[in-house]
Amino acid sequence: MTAAPDAPAAAGRLRRALTDPLPPAAALALLAVAAAARDATVLCWASVGALAGYALSGSV
């Protein structure tokens, strides 16, 4: 039994989608904005710190 010919291409697309830095960065940015809107100061600064750490880690 062999894999379908397009299996490597599908695996490559899936791997790129899972390792794309945009979704986690966007989610953290939305969390920071939502926390700031609700006056959740600690959560806001925690999400801003997470964004900074993510950016400085070389993931972006």
PLY file of the C-alpha trace (Angstrom):
ply
format ascii 1.0
element vertex 60
property float x
property float y
property float z
element edge 59
property int vertex1
property int vertex2
end_header
0.00 0.00 0.00
1.46 3.34 -1.05
0.62 6.89 -0.10
-1.23 9.16 -2.45
1.04 11.17 -4.78
-0.08 14.47 -3.27
0.55 13.36 0.34
3.93 15.15 0.62
2.40 18.35 -0.73
-0.48 18.11 1.74
1.95 17.45 4.60
3.98 20.49 3.57
0.91 22.71 3.54
-0.16 21.42 6.94
3.32 21.94 8.39
3.44 25.51 7.05
0.00 26.26 8.50
0.98 24.91 11.93
4.28 26.80 12.07
3.05 30.12 10.69
3.82 32.83 13.28
0.82 35.01 12.40
-2.04 33.13 14.18
-0.44 33.03 17.66
0.76 36.63 17.39
-2.69 37.78 16.26
-4.36 35.84 19.07
-2.05 37.41 21.67
-2.64 40.88 20.23
-6.41 40.38 20.39
-6.09 39.13 23.96
-4.13 42.25 24.92
-6.73 44.55 23.35
-9.64 42.67 24.94
-7.96 42.72 28.35
-7.27 46.44 28.05
-10.90 47.09 27.10
-12.10 45.21 30.19
-9.62 46.98 32.49
-7.91 43.68 33.24
-4.52 45.27 33.83
-2.65 42.14 34.87
-3.95 40.08 31.94
-3.23 42.94 29.55
0.39 43.24 30.66
0.78 39.45 30.67
-0.36 39.23 27.05
1.86 42.17 26.06
4.78 40.40 27.74
3.92 37.20 25.88
3.95 39.12 22.58
7.33 40.63 23.42
8.76 37.25 24.39
7.39 35.67 21.23
8.92 38.40 19.09
12.29 38.24 20.85
12.47 34.45 20.72
13.07 34.51 16.98
9.75 32.87 16.21
8.60 35.80 14.13
0 1
1 2
2 3
3 4
4 5
5 6
6 7
7 8
8 9
9 10
10 11
11 12
12 13
13 14
14 15
15 16
16 17
17 18
18 19
19 20
20 21
21 22
22 23
23 24
24 25
25 26
26 27
27 28
28 29
29 30
30 31
31 32
32 33
33 34
34 35
35 36
36 37
37 38
38 39
39 40
40 41
41 42
42 43
43 44
44 45
45 46
46 47
47 48
48 49
49 50
50 51
51 52
52 53
53 54
54 55
55 56
56 57
57 58
58 59
